[in-house]
Amino acid sequence: MYYIMVMKILKLFNLRIGIGFMVALSLWFISCQHVDYIKDLGTSTTGHLSETSFGLSCFDDSVGTDIVFGVNRTELPWANGGLVGQKQILDSIYGVGCEYVRFSLSRNNLRDEVRDHILYANQLGLKVMVFLKIGAIEELYPDSIMMRSGEGRFWDQYPQSKIDHGLFDIWIKDILQYWKDAGCEIDVIEVSNEFAWVDFNGDFPVLPLNQGVIYDYTYDWNGLPFDVRWGVRKVGAFTKKTRKVAQQKFGINAPRVILGGLNAPFNPQWIIDKGGSIMLPELALEIIKGTAPGQPSGHENYLDSIDGIAMHLYPTPADCSYKPDCSEMVADASVFIANYMEPVNYVTNLPVYLTEFGFRLSMYGPVEDWKRTQLFSAFFQAMKESESDYNWQQAHVFSWDQGDHRLVDTTGQPLHAAKHIFNF
């Protein structure tokens, strides 16, 4: 487009130019375009996107960013094909240009498999985050503690308020020493996962249908159920402990240790209708910080002793959907991000790791997955524009090959988004 404009200006002034100059000028303008998209997709000359001209990414790569983008492959030990098949999954992730993967440890007896995955990712050159699903590690609970039933509407879960401090101390020293001795290189350890939400913490009650609850600032310290508030606080204490042990075991190569992902009530009416329960991320952070309304003075601020916090953001189609104009999609993503991050930012300015976010494949289907690619590019751009506002560090797409958010088809082949979102 710019080349054509310059040619018209030169013609307007009746300037004579040589063929060599024209060729050089053409090459210069072409070099300014997004080469990946020219090569694979073609480019838009309108600045807008359409079904047949969707090469223009909403992500402006002319200005750098320190945000690291990666992908989730949690519960990898249960993937088909044993270690050989699981390594093939990691090969596929690496093959699309992704440089970072998030693993999970959800059973103590899977430590060998997770070790093998970390080591293979290290071999490929993938950086690694591991989240410790402490709510599911049976070895952390006294024998008398039972799971809370999800009543068929939510997952059965152990109450994290009942994790024993002594058992956790023994376990975290053992698992980190084990990975250290194996030569595992871990960039970040995330402690717990969505621990202020009924589906991942048995402290949160399953209530009758149409009577779900969202714990917000209408609840002061004494108005919150005892196990709910102490379960949340305990995760802060365990994160502090994990950081201390990681530094002791790994020394100068210690992984950063962050608080597990907090998820906001993106569909509050659904939670109420289903009889679920969830706490606003900002209130959970205040409880961990010791500053929640009505919280007794003297509670330790665990946020002072950790390296960051994790957030999970899942836009609905009502929040973010494909539009032909990039600026509109970026604006939608910016509004969505601000809606959930502004309250969090008021509580803490710790580095933020977006350890889960994504768009459902079913929004547009495999054939039109390029629309999802553009949504990702718009979301990345909105994150880059708010990088200093929210102290973004990393963002990891959920998920490579799991559920409706997956980036591959049913045969494991990368879809359009998988081929492009790690190369903007």
Wavefront OBJ file of the C-alpha trace (Angstrom):
o trace
v 0.000 0.000 0.000
v 2.737 2.455 0.978
v 4.754 1.593 -2.117
v 1.775 2.414 -4.356
v 1.243 5.723 -2.555
v 4.877 6.747 -3.095
v 4.720 5.806 -6.773
v 1.633 7.993 -7.217
v 3.357 10.931 -5.527
v 6.407 10.564 -7.761
v 4.166 10.412 -10.811
v 2.235 13.476 -9.653
v 5.431 15.492 -9.610
v 6.494 13.959 -12.916
v 9.737 12.626 -11.425
v 11.824 10.222 -13.486
v 13.296 7.311 -11.568
v 15.344 4.351 -12.675
v 14.369 0.697 -12.557
v 17.050 0.004 -9.938
v 15.623 2.609 -7.603
v 12.113 1.218 -8.057
v 13.272 -2.309 -7.225
v 15.189 -1.128 -4.155
v 12.196 0.854 -2.957
v 9.916 -2.130 -3.436
v 12.193 -4.410 -1.433
v 12.458 -1.892 1.368
v 8.698 -1.652 1.790
v 8.228 -5.387 1.578
v 10.801 -5.861 4.344
v 8.624 -3.761 6.632
v 5.736 -6.229 6.453
v 5.146 -9.281 8.653
v 7.081 -11.839 6.647
v 5.486 -14.852 8.332
v 2.063 -13.754 7.177
v 3.149 -12.815 3.666
v 4.655 -16.244 3.265
v 1.745 -18.273 4.574
v -1.373 -16.162 4.466
v -1.107 -13.145 2.204
v -1.563 -9.594 3.449
v -4.413 -7.162 3.725
v -4.112 -3.850 1.919
v -7.013 -2.287 3.797
v -5.818 -2.513 7.393
v -8.867 -4.658 8.099
v -9.308 -8.416 8.188
v -11.626 -10.571 6.119
v -12.195 -14.218 5.321
v -10.085 -14.105 2.173
v -7.536 -11.549 3.332
v -6.509 -12.341 6.866
v -2.769 -12.030 6.825
v -2.541 -8.801 8.816
v -1.848 -9.638 12.454
v -3.306 -7.396 15.142
v -0.022 -7.765 17.018
v 2.361 -4.886 16.362
v 5.846 -6.383 16.427
v 7.574 -3.108 15.637
v 7.786 -2.456 19.384
v 9.347 -5.153 21.529
v 7.854 -6.793 24.601
v 9.302 -8.706 27.529
v 6.165 -10.847 27.898
v 6.904 -14.538 27.333
v 4.199 -16.475 25.483
v 3.827 -20.231 25.876
v 1.321 -23.069 26.003
v -0.188 -25.425 28.553
v 0.232 -29.164 28.417
v -0.994 -30.122 31.868
v -1.625 -33.730 32.944
v 0.829 -34.920 30.287
v 1.589 -38.205 32.117
v -1.909 -39.389 31.194
v -1.588 -38.692 27.487
v -1.798 -41.724 25.184
v 1.291 -43.466 23.870
v 3.411 -43.536 27.006
v 6.615 -41.539 27.131
v 7.158 -41.915 23.377
v 3.764 -40.390 22.576
v 4.201 -37.708 25.207
v 7.552 -36.703 23.750
v 5.875 -36.439 20.334
v 3.443 -33.929 21.833
v 6.374 -31.855 23.062
v 8.022 -32.185 19.637
v 4.850 -30.761 18.077
v 4.793 -27.854 20.519
v 8.412 -27.051 19.802
v 7.832 -27.499 16.072
v 5.411 -24.570 15.807
v 7.893 -22.148 17.324
v 6.633 -22.204 20.902
v 9.426 -21.718 23.430
v 7.673 -22.340 26.752
v 5.452 -25.070 28.220
v 3.470 -25.322 31.455
v 3.312 -28.772 33.094
v 1.437 -29.987 36.162
v 2.114 -32.413 38.984
v -1.239 -33.652 40.258
v -0.212 -36.942 41.895
v 2.906 -37.652 43.909
v 3.361 -40.982 42.116
v 3.684 -39.141 38.793
v 6.919 -37.384 39.779
v 9.007 -39.676 37.556
v 6.905 -38.924 34.487
v 6.981 -35.179 35.139
v 10.748 -35.406 35.635
v 11.087 -37.079 32.229
v 8.932 -34.395 30.605
v 10.955 -31.578 32.163
v 14.223 -33.127 31.043
v 12.975 -33.673 27.491
v 11.630 -30.121 27.295
v 15.035 -28.899 28.514
v 16.670 -30.965 25.777
v 14.449 -29.386 23.126
v 15.153 -25.892 24.426
v 11.667 -25.318 25.864
v 11.502 -23.383 29.102
v 9.359 -25.000 31.778
v 6.802 -23.968 34.358
v 5.399 -26.620 36.712
v 2.281 -26.057 38.746
v 1.950 -28.119 41.894
v -1.655 -29.238 42.253
v -1.345 -29.467 46.013
v -5.079 -29.882 46.511
v -4.825 -33.314 44.863
v -1.635 -34.582 46.542
v -2.973 -37.130 49.041
v 0.340 -37.309 50.900
v -0.247 -33.760 52.208
v -3.385 -34.671 54.156
v -3.898 -36.543 57.408
v -5.539 -39.917 56.827
v -8.807 -38.740 58.376
v -9.412 -36.022 55.767
v -11.964 -36.889 53.103
v -12.825 -35.231 49.804
v -15.782 -32.874 49.630
v -18.312 -34.199 47.139
v -19.006 -32.128 44.057
v -22.578 -33.461 44.010
v -22.150 -34.423 40.369
v -21.968 -30.742 39.405
v -18.358 -30.040 40.350
v -15.241 -32.117 40.919
v -14.709 -33.884 44.212
v -11.841 -32.124 45.981
v -9.840 -32.178 49.181
v -10.159 -29.051 51.372
v -6.838 -27.206 51.131
v -7.313 -25.743 54.621
v -6.687 -29.279 55.895
v -3.236 -29.645 54.306
v -0.835 -30.397 57.135
v 2.063 -27.930 57.416
v 4.480 -30.613 58.594
v 3.569 -33.000 55.785
v 3.874 -30.189 53.243
v 7.316 -29.253 54.581
v 8.573 -32.826 54.163
v 7.005 -33.232 50.728
v 8.163 -29.981 49.142
v 11.761 -30.544 50.272
v 11.660 -34.066 48.863
v 10.137 -33.258 45.466
v 12.390 -30.279 44.795
v 15.499 -32.207 45.843
v 14.408 -35.057 43.584
v 14.081 -32.767 40.539
v 17.310 -30.964 41.418
v 19.228 -34.250 41.600
v 17.746 -35.314 38.258
v 19.131 -32.182 36.593
v 15.743 -30.601 35.880
v 15.820 -26.957 34.800
v 12.605 -25.289 35.950
v 11.946 -21.630 35.257
v 8.825 -21.124 37.400
v 6.959 -23.153 40.028
v 3.295 -22.312 40.566
v 1.746 -23.404 43.861
v -1.853 -24.658 43.681
v -4.404 -23.974 40.950
v -7.661 -21.987 41.056
v -7.718 -22.450 44.824
v -10.477 -19.860 45.375
v -13.024 -21.809 43.319
v -15.287 -24.741 44.141
v -13.937 -26.960 41.347
v -10.385 -27.032 42.755
v -10.686 -26.468 46.494
v -12.919 -28.566 48.717
v -13.140 -25.714 51.240
v -15.540 -23.986 48.874
v -19.076 -25.261 49.348
v -21.392 -26.893 46.852
v -24.737 -25.250 47.500
v -28.310 -25.981 46.379
v -29.163 -25.150 42.786
v -29.847 -21.453 42.207
v -28.170 -20.591 45.514
v -24.541 -20.284 44.484
v -22.369 -17.605 46.029
v -19.668 -15.206 44.915
v -17.511 -14.098 47.815
v -16.909 -10.405 47.173
v -16.438 -7.320 49.315
v -19.930 -7.618 50.779
v -18.297 -10.343 52.910
v -15.944 -9.219 55.636
v -13.535 -11.550 57.437
v -16.137 -12.807 59.913
v -18.752 -13.207 57.199
v -16.616 -15.682 55.249
v -16.775 -19.389 56.158
v -13.829 -20.289 58.391
v -12.433 -22.993 56.092
v -12.801 -20.802 53.011
v -10.732 -17.929 54.376
v -8.094 -20.150 55.999
v -7.852 -22.400 52.958
v -7.035 -19.370 50.841
v -4.497 -18.054 53.351
v -2.776 -21.402 53.647
v -1.963 -21.415 49.935
v -0.120 -18.151 50.484
v 1.871 -19.748 53.314
v 2.714 -22.797 51.190
v 3.861 -20.566 48.331
v 6.209 -18.725 50.679
v 7.547 -22.048 51.958
v 8.061 -23.390 48.439
v 10.090 -20.324 47.455
v 12.336 -20.718 50.497
v 12.951 -24.403 49.756
v 13.528 -23.756 46.036
v 16.235 -21.235 46.878
v 17.853 -23.663 49.316
v 17.830 -26.563 46.857
v 18.640 -24.820 43.561
v 20.760 -21.913 44.748
v 21.424 -19.246 42.119
v 19.437 -21.283 39.571
v 16.333 -21.380 41.755
v 13.002 -21.259 39.934
v 10.788 -18.289 40.585
v 7.860 -19.319 42.771
v 4.420 -17.825 42.244
v 0.964 -18.062 43.781
v -1.364 -20.418 41.894
v -3.811 -19.156 39.288
v -6.820 -17.171 40.452
v -9.873 -17.195 38.212
v -12.610 -14.606 38.191
v -16.344 -15.352 37.896
v -16.563 -14.822 34.133
v -20.129 -16.166 34.103
v -21.502 -15.349 37.556
v -25.094 -16.341 36.829
v -23.981 -19.823 35.787
v -22.156 -20.215 39.116
v -25.252 -19.134 41.051
v -27.551 -21.387 39.017
v -25.268 -24.398 39.512
v -24.889 -23.830 43.247
v -21.171 -23.162 43.004
v -18.915 -20.848 44.978
v -15.972 -18.654 44.066
v -14.043 -15.741 45.537
v -13.002 -12.621 43.669
v -9.245 -12.756 42.960
v -8.639 -9.382 44.577
v -10.327 -10.470 47.813
v -8.310 -13.707 47.886
v -5.137 -11.663 47.454
v -6.141 -9.344 50.284
v -6.679 -12.327 52.580
v -3.200 -13.606 51.694
v -1.807 -10.105 52.146
v -3.546 -9.700 55.506
v -5.609 -6.661 54.514
v -9.115 -8.033 53.843
v -11.986 -6.074 55.407
v -12.271 -7.031 59.067
v -9.174 -9.259 58.981
v -7.385 -9.203 62.342
v -4.189 -7.197 62.408
v -0.903 -9.016 62.645
v -1.512 -11.550 59.868
v 1.648 -12.015 57.825
v 1.724 -10.580 54.306
v 2.711 -13.648 52.299
v 2.817 -11.625 49.073
v 6.035 -10.054 50.356
v 7.759 -13.433 50.222
v 6.899 -14.716 46.732
v 7.946 -13.883 43.171
v 4.582 -13.223 41.543
v 0.958 -14.207 41.157
v -0.854 -16.199 38.499
v -4.144 -15.297 36.867
v -6.519 -17.221 34.598
v -8.595 -15.251 32.095
v -11.099 -16.893 29.746
v -12.999 -14.399 27.587
v -16.470 -15.460 26.472
v -17.706 -14.681 22.932
v -19.611 -11.777 24.456
v -16.301 -10.369 25.718
v -14.084 -10.968 22.697
v -15.128 -12.155 19.272
v -13.741 -11.887 15.762
v -14.282 -8.554 14.011
v -12.904 -7.367 10.654
v -11.233 -4.388 12.333
v -8.140 -5.110 14.428
v -8.557 -2.001 16.526
v -12.008 -3.125 17.649
v -10.740 -6.544 18.721
v -7.813 -5.023 20.605
v -10.198 -2.597 22.309
v -12.505 -5.449 23.358
v -9.562 -7.399 24.782
v -8.291 -4.319 26.609
v -11.674 -3.733 28.255
v -11.928 -7.386 29.276
v -8.414 -7.403 30.743
v -8.922 -4.148 32.629
v -12.207 -5.367 34.103
v -10.414 -8.152 35.973
v -6.899 -6.793 36.362
v -7.595 -3.289 37.657
v -8.948 -4.588 40.998
v -6.017 -7.004 41.286
v -3.548 -4.242 40.506
v -5.033 -2.198 43.345
v -4.026 -4.938 45.812
v -0.542 -5.781 44.517
v 1.951 -4.810 41.846
v 3.722 -8.157 41.936
v 4.661 -9.628 38.533
v 1.643 -11.284 36.915
v 1.770 -14.603 35.078
v -1.279 -15.326 32.942
v -0.858 -19.073 33.270
v -4.124 -19.925 31.522
v -6.185 -18.154 28.899
v -7.699 -19.101 25.589
v -10.533 -19.113 23.087
v -12.708 -22.120 22.313
v -12.158 -23.908 19.034
v -15.927 -24.266 18.676
v -16.297 -20.487 18.315
v -15.430 -20.747 14.615
v -14.461 -24.369 14.014
v -11.307 -25.780 12.401
v -12.059 -24.370 8.940
v -12.232 -20.793 10.203
v -9.613 -21.150 12.926
v -7.809 -18.177 11.368
v -10.405 -16.028 13.150
v -9.220 -17.441 16.456
v -5.657 -16.642 15.373
v -6.675 -13.010 15.003
v -8.361 -13.052 18.420
v -5.141 -14.305 19.961
v -3.137 -11.629 18.161
v -5.530 -8.941 19.421
v -5.349 -10.281 22.975
v -1.544 -10.377 22.843
v -1.531 -6.811 21.579
v -3.808 -5.688 24.412
v -1.471 -7.367 26.891
v 1.534 -5.657 25.364
v -0.179 -2.276 25.569
v -0.918 -2.888 29.269
v 2.431 -4.544 30.055
v 3.619 -1.839 32.420
v 0.154 -1.284 33.923
v -0.218 -4.856 35.190
v 3.409 -5.997 35.261
v 2.757 -8.861 32.835
v 5.547 -11.454 32.759
v 4.175 -14.457 30.895
v 1.026 -15.699 29.134
v 0.318 -19.367 28.433
v -2.442 -20.499 26.113
v -4.720 -23.246 27.346
v -4.337 -25.756 25.885
v -2.241 -27.581 23.299
v -4.475 -30.620 22.805
v -7.038 -30.733 25.608
v -10.732 -29.948 25.446
v -12.469 -27.297 23.400
v -9.634 -24.807 23.852
v -7.146 -27.064 22.052
v -4.842 -25.867 19.293
v -4.720 -29.164 17.375
v -7.286 -31.246 15.519
v -8.503 -34.692 16.546
v -5.463 -36.320 14.918
v -2.997 -34.077 16.737
v -2.200 -31.869 13.752
v -1.680 -28.176 14.567
v -4.570 -25.934 13.581
v -4.198 -22.455 12.128
v -3.797 -20.755 15.500
v -1.122 -23.207 16.660
v 0.944 -22.528 13.540
v 0.990 -18.764 13.968
v 0.303 -17.417 17.463
v 3.813 -18.141 18.745
v 5.456 -16.286 15.868
v 3.774 -12.871 15.852
l 1 2 3 4 5 6 7 8 9 10 11 12 13 14 15 16 17 18 19 20 21 22 23 24 25 26 27 28 29 30 31 32 33 34 35 36 37 38 39 40 41 42 43 44 45 46 47 48 49 50 51 52 53 54 55 56 57 58 59 60 61 62 63 64 65 66 67 68 69 70 71 72 73 74 75 76 77 78 79 80 81 82 83 84 85 86 87 88 89 90 91 92 93 94 95 96 97 98 99 100 101 102 103 104 105 106 107 108 109 110 111 112 113 114 115 116 117 118 119 120 121 122 123 124 125 126 127 128 129 130 131 132 133 134 135 136 137 138 139 140 141 142 143 144 145 146 147 148 149 150 151 152 153 154 155 156 157 158 159 160 161 162 163 164 165 166 167 168 169 170 171 172 173 174 175 176 177 178 179 180 181 182 183 184 185 186 187 188 189 190 191 192 193 194 195 196 197 198 199 200 201 202 203 204 205 206 207 208 209 210 211 212 213 214 215 216 217 218 219 220 221 222 223 224 225 226 227 228 229 230 231 232 233 234 235 236 237 238 239 240 241 242 243 244 245 246 247 248 249 250 251 252 253 254 255 256 257 258 259 260 261 262 263 264 265 266 267 268 269 270 271 272 273 274 275 276 277 278 279 280 281 282 283 284 285 286 287 288 289 290 291 292 293 294 295 296 297 298 299 300 301 302 303 304 305 306 307 308 309 310 311 312 313 314 315 316 317 318 319 320 321 322 323 324 325 326 327 328 329 330 331 332 333 334 335 336 337 338 339 340 341 342 343 344 345 346 347 348 349 350 351 352 353 354 355 356 357 358 359 360 361 362 363 364 365 366 367 368 369 370 371 372 373 374 375 376 377 378 379 380 381 382 383 384 385 386 387 388 389 390 391 392 393 394 395 396 397 398 399 400 401 402 403 404 405 406 407 408 409 410 411 412 413 414 415 416 417 418 419 420 421 422 423 424
